[in-house]
Amino acid sequence: MARVLRKLGVDLIYSEGQTCCGQPAFNSGFFDEARTVARYFLDVFEKESWDCRRTFAFIRDRAVRGILRCR
């Protein structure tokens, strides 16, 4: 998949530091815990220099990709 995307001119990033995004805690009603975990997850990606409209970020879990928004 990475080769195909690169041939199409898409920039790729994969952050080794990515962790759980907090969605399981959020879905279970543990909102404070979810916020803490989600903040770390976002901090990891904010350290990368990338444009979310032009760059494909490899994120381990499909459900996580569904809850993220490009800002």
matplotlib code that plots the C-alpha trace (Angstrom):
import matplotlib.pyplot as plt

x = [0.0, 2.8, 4.4, 1.2, 0.6, 4.1, 3.8, 0.7, 2.7, 1.1, 3.3, 3.4, 4.1, 4.1, 4.8, 6.5, 5.2, 1.6, -0.5, -4.1, -6.2, -8.5, -11.6, -12.2, -12.1, -14.4, -16.9, -16.9, -17.7, -14.2, -14.0, -11.2, -9.0, -9.9, -9.0, -5.5, -4.7, -6.2, -4.0, -0.9, -2.0, -2.5, 0.8, 2.6, 1.1, 1.5, 5.2, 5.2, 5.4, 2.6, -0.5, -3.4, -5.0, -2.0, -0.4, -1.6, -0.8, -0.5, -2.6, -2.7, -6.5, -9.2, -11.7, -9.2, -9.0, -12.8, -12.8, -9.9, -10.5, -8.2, -7.8]
y = [0.0, 2.4, 1.9, 2.6, 5.8, 7.0, 6.4, 8.5, 11.3, 11.0, 11.9, 9.2, 9.3, 6.7, 7.7, 5.0, 6.8, 6.3, 4.7, 4.1, 7.1, 6.7, 5.6, 2.4, 4.4, 7.1, 4.4, 2.9, 6.2, 6.9, 10.4, 11.8, 8.8, 9.0, 12.7, 12.0, 9.2, 11.1, 14.2, 12.1, 10.5, 14.0, 15.3, 12.5, 13.5, 17.2, 16.7, 15.6, 18.3, 17.4, 18.7, 16.4, 17.3, 16.1, 13.5, 9.9, 9.0, 5.3, 4.7, 1.2, 0.9, 1.5, 2.7, 5.4, 6.7, 7.0, 9.4, 11.7, 14.9, 17.1, 20.5]
z = [0.0, 0.9, -2.5, -4.4, -2.4, -2.9, -6.7, -6.6, -5.0, -1.5, 1.5, 4.2, 7.9, 10.6, 14.1, 16.2, 19.3, 18.6, 21.3, 22.1, 21.3, 24.3, 22.3, 24.4, 27.6, 26.1, 24.9, 28.4, 30.1, 31.5, 30.1, 32.2, 31.5, 27.8, 27.7, 29.2, 26.7, 23.7, 24.6, 24.5, 21.2, 19.7, 21.1, 19.3, 15.9, 16.5, 16.8, 13.1, 10.5, 8.1, 6.3, 7.1, 3.8, 1.7, 3.9, 4.7, 8.3, 9.0, 12.1, 13.5, 14.2, 11.7, 14.3, 15.4, 11.8, 11.9, 14.9, 13.9, 12.1, 10.0, 11.7]

ax = plt.figure().add_subplot(projection="3d")
ax.plot(x, y, z, "-o")
ax.set_aspect("equal")
plt.show()
